[in-house]
């Protein structure tokens, strides 16, 4: 699902205009982004949690030349799936696992 598809789904379910649904989606994503920038975690019960994990600097390699390249320390967002979502997705095992998209559904 893309962001525009999410906006359309929210607009249809909530009987909102697409403009209003887009504002809601953008507000939610911006709020989550700001919280992660501040180093705060986000927990959505039944769905999962977002945290920020620090990574130490290390020496990487340039794949073309093989030369060592210093990689600086960084902080990256990390998502841990919640139990309910994991069970819902796992419960849909009657669907075949394919490498493509689900356009036939």
Secondary structure, DSSP 8 states (H G I E B T S, - for coil): --HHHHHHHHHHHTT--HHHHHHHHHHHHHHHHHHHHTT--EEETTTEEEEEEEE--EEEE-TTT--EEEE--EEEEEEEE-HHHHHHHHTTTTS---SS--TT-
